[in-house]
Structure formats: C-alpha cells, structure tokens
Amino acid sequence: MTTYLRECSVVFRRQIRMNLRNPAWVLIGIMQPVLYLLLFGPLLKPLVAQFDTGTTNAYTFLVPGLLVQLGMFGAFFAGFSLIGEWREGVIEAERVTPASRSALLVGRLWRDLLQLLVQATILVGLGYAIGMRGSVGGVALGVLITLLVGGACAAASNALAMATKDENVMAPVVNVVMMPILLLSGILLPMTLGAAWLQHISDFMPFRYIVDAARDAFTGDLGSSDVAWGTAWAVAIFALAMWWGASVFRKENA
Amino acid sequence: MIEARGLVQTFHTGQGKNKKEVHAVKGVDLDVAEGEVVGFLGPNGAGKTTTLRMLVTLLKPTAGTARVAGYDVATQPVQVRRSIGYCSQVGSTFSGAYARDEVVDHGMLYGMSRKDAVAKGQELFEKFQLDGLWKRMNKNMSGGQKRRLDIVMGLIHSPSLVFLDEPTTGLDPQARANLWEHISGLRDNEGATVFLTTHYLDEADALADRIVIIDRGEIVASDTADNLKANVSGDLVSLELSSDEQVSIARDKLASISDDVHVDGRSVSGRVARAGKAVPGLLRDLDASGVGLEGIEVIRPTLDDVFLTLTGRSLRDADEADAPETDSPEGGAM
C-alpha cells in the first residue's frame, strides 16, 4: 500500500507542478460558474420562493447546483490533457515502469480533485460574500458530493481519452453526454417547474438526485432522504467510473 | 536476455463489413544474449514496433511466449518492466516540463529515492553531453538533445536491457552520428544489452553486433552484418577485359567461385562470398591463362542488397510502398 501511495504521489506531484505553471487555467475553469452566480443569480431572487426547495435565498439554491456543474464540466475535460501527454510519449514511458497502472490514473485524479476543491472553495466563498446562507457541515457535505462527482467525471474522462486518443472524438462525446445531464438535473432551475413528462425523464437522471442532495445539505436538511439518495448515487457513480478508468489503465494494450 | 517463441500479434481494423483481421506479427522466434547489441531491421509496417511492444509488456501477445531478462512477459510483466529501459519512437517527456523533473519523477516511479534519482540523472546528463540542460524546459531542446534525454530516461534505473525504438528517426545527420556514439557506448559504459529497431540500413550496420531482419511479420534472417552480406548476398566482382576473345575464359574462371555470373560485352560480373579472400586466387588464375584485365572492381553489398535477396524487393521500395509504422493495435504507441 505504501508503494502504491508513493507512486500515486509521484504522479500527483508531477501533474500539480504542471498545473502551477499555468495557474490561469484554474481561474478560467471557474469563470463559467462564477458568471452564472453573478449574472444569473440575481434573476432568481424574485422566483426562488416559488421553487419549494426549502430556501428562499437565491444563492443558497443556486450555489449547490453550480458546484455539481463545476464538478462535472471541469473534470470532464481532464482527459484532454491526458491525450496531450499520450501524444508526447509520456503515458507510454510511465506504463513501462513497474508502477501500478491504476496509480497512474489515481495520481492524476488527486490533481483533478485538488483543483476542484480550490475552485469549489472560491465559489462557496463568493456565494457567502454575496448573500448565500448555509451551515458549515451542510456546505462541507455539498462540497464532498461535488468532489465525488468530479472524481467520477475525471476518471471517466481519462478512460475515454485512453480509449479514443483523439480530441476530435472526445469533444463531441463529452458534449453529447453533458448536455442532457445539464438540462435534466435541475442545476439552474428545479425540475419541478417543468411539465410532467420532463420530470418523468429527469427521474432517470442520477445527477438530479445528486443536485437535490447538495441543495438539501446546503439548507441544513442533512437527514433528508434526498441527501441519502443523492450521496448514494454520487458514491455509486464514483465507484463505477473509478472501476472503468482503472480497468482501461490496466489493460495491456491501452 | 530475450527468448521469444512463436510470438503472434493479430488485431482488427475497421467496423462492420469493413472489419479486417491484420496479422502484424506471425510467429516470431527471437534470442538475444547478454551483452549483445541487436538491430531489428525492417521497413515500415514490417512488425518491428509491434514485436518490441510485446517484449516491453505494452501489448499482450495474441499467441506465443517471451521471456525478457528472465521473466515471462505475460505472467511477470512488473518484473520485466523493472529490468528493462525503453525509449519509444515518439519520445518520453512532456514538452512543457523541465528535463530534471521528468528524469527524477521517472526514476521515482522505479522506486528510487529522490536523492538517488537526482544523482543518477546528473551523472547520465554528463555522460550524454546534456550538461547545462538539467534545468531546461524540454521544448527548448534540439531534436538530438531530446533523443538523448529520452535515452537518459530509459537508463535512470540502470536497466540490464535497453529497448530503443527507432532512436534516430527525424534527426539530422550530425545529430544521428552523435547519438550513434552514445548508443555504441551503452554496452561498454553502462553494461547494457541493447535491442534497437530501425529502418535505416546504415544504422543497423554501424551499431549492431547482429541484425535480425523482419518483413511482413516474419523473421527472414538473423546474423552479423558481415555474414549476411557474405552469405546471403555476396560481394559483386566486376571484371573489365581487354579483348572479346578472353570473355569466355574469364566467365569460366569467375564461375568457379560464383553461381551468378553475368556477361555484358567485355564486362563479366558475379556475386562472390567473401571476395577479399577469393579474388587474389582468381587474379592468379586469370593471369596464368593469359587473360588481360583493363580493370577490376569489387563492390561490397549493402544491407539493402541482403534485403532484396531475401524478400525480392528493396528495403527502400518496401518503405515507400508500405504504410507508416502503425502496425500495432494502438498505432505504434501505448
């Protein structure tokens, strides 16, 4: 185990070193949710009371959704940098070392999760600054759910990158996957506002439960069944994506 | 150090009706002894890189077995990886990273401490004339410097066997010559066995103790460059006679040491194994028979002549006709 963690940390340090050379990317990555918060949030103020989501504070409603969005969108692009490394022979060079092949993935995920944590902290801090309310424990659980979602998306993105090895294939696949998730998860507006058929479709979207769980956590309703279901979905998706990513990285001819 | 029996790699291309089975490697047997420098020669698409990728555990053989550094590639891949160094044809370092970071991190993935990796890395930088580039970003290095850095990466953990996949592809002649010197020194200075793939004839000729020729997924010859040239192709001996009457005598005399004699006017030529030993006797015979020569030429064969004899086509023609080295399921990489 010690050897495995050491290998993960070598990969993590290498990745984080490269990120620190371009810190602007961390800020660019958070621009989209910040713009939503600052420019879309005020539009919700007169409407949020009608949502019946346990809060009348527009930012307490919006920030959990934006966190999940940040976890999904930010992490799903992790695979693009992996393709760049693969093209330069870095991945192959790592794969002929005795290091565990899943450590090559996990070390990169640590980097993605740290980056996501920094971005989530900035977003939550900004939310508090402009009027969001939420208990520390609830917000921490919301951020934890975000990290699970982000870890899952980063693992899936890396697995997809290893399988396709082509940005031109990755980009449309990511778009096709992300758009329905974004539209059917109630990230910006609750699905309960929609027609019955739309709600029925969104019932099959696990990310909807994850967004609901993050919102309930922010409003302090930590014991709700929504929190339990959403957290369970987040854990399940994380486990599934990790299994996929690790199996792709372990494959002899991956 | 390497013992492969019946290595096979088959993969599929295309989808649906266009799905096609490609036999990239068709039962390769290979033996490499400790301390040897072996050149694995063949045109693009011959199966060189695919064979090498199976030996370095990047690709699982479809069939057959291979032991590398004493370990089975299928059942003991981690032990194989610990024992070998590998330099792929696309490189091994990220252009936006510093050379020292890439080398030290790579060493640490082999279980080396940071201190040991730094010390070994700096020692190798000196040996490979990369002094002063320790803190340089890789994208600011020349092609030759990058290839030497790749070799340093492959040697950081002091492996007993080094695989070099087309190490000089894309380099200018000066950088190639410089890299050859370093590759030649791998065995003498690092004590390593070297297995290198190449499609450059002069490279295999200059560097390898033994040359293994692969074509269309099959080994077609394996011997020293001299033996291949002498036994497979032979030297071309060309006699220019002073009179037409002596042509038939000269043809008969040359036929006594060559199976392949051609006459063209007053020119008589034939392939002779080890002409250096045979030609003095031939000259004595011709002189004793009163045959006057206006000139004699002995042309040493090239490995291209050997390839032509073995496969019926020139290595250069094969290179142009075949697809680029995308003969592995992963397009020559990972």
Contacts between the chains, C-beta under 8 A, distances in Angstrom:
chain1	res1	chain2	res2	distance
A	3	B	111	7.3
A	6	B	108	7.8
A	7	B	109	6.4
A	10	B	105	5.7
A	10	B	108	4.7
A	10	B	109	5.7
A	11	B	109	7.9
A	13	B	105	7.4
A	14	B	97	7.7
A	14	B	101	6.9
A	14	B	105	4.8
A	17	B	97	7.6
A	17	B	101	6.4
A	18	B	94	7.2
A	18	B	96	6.4
A	18	B	97	6.4
A	21	B	96	6.9
A	84	B	94	7.9
A	85	B	94	6.0
A	86	B	333	7.2
A	86	B	334	6.0
A	87	B	90	7.4
A	88	B	90	6.9
A	88	B	91	5.8
A	88	B	93	7.0
A	88	B	94	5.5
A	88	B	95	6.1
A	89	B	88	5.0
A	89	B	90	4.1
A	89	B	91	4.2
A	89	B	92	4.7
A	89	B	93	7.5
A	89	B	150	7.9
A	89	B	333	7.0
A	90	B	92	6.6
A	90	B	93	6.8
A	90	B	94	5.1
A	91	B	334	5.7
A	92	B	58	6.6
A	92	B	88	5.2
A	92	B	90	7.4
A	92	B	92	7.2
A	92	B	333	5.6
A	92	B	334	4.6
A	93	B	86	7.4
A	93	B	88	6.9
A	93	B	92	3.5
A	93	B	93	7.5
A	93	B	106	6.7
A	93	B	153	6.3
A	94	B	106	7.9
A	94	B	109	6.5
A	95	B	58	6.3
A	95	B	334	6.6
A	96	B	56	5.4
A	96	B	57	7.0
A	96	B	58	6.6
A	96	B	81	5.5
A	96	B	84	7.2
A	96	B	86	4.4
A	97	B	81	6.0
A	97	B	106	7.0
A	97	B	109	4.1
A	97	B	110	5.6
A	98	B	78	4.8
A	98	B	79	7.9
A	98	B	81	4.6
A	98	B	82	4.5
A	98	B	109	7.6
A	98	B	110	6.4
A	98	B	111	7.2
A	99	B	109	4.4
A	99	B	110	7.9
A	162	B	334	7.9
A	165	B	330	7.7
A	165	B	331	7.8
A	165	B	334	7.6
A	252	B	57	6.9
A	252	B	58	7.1
A	252	B	59	6.2
A	252	B	60	3.9
A	252	B	77	7.6
A	253	B	58	7.0
A	253	B	59	4.9
A	253	B	60	6.2
A	253	B	328	8.0
A	253	B	329	5.5
A	253	B	330	6.0
A	253	B	334	7.9
A	254	B	330	8.0
A	254	B	334	6.7
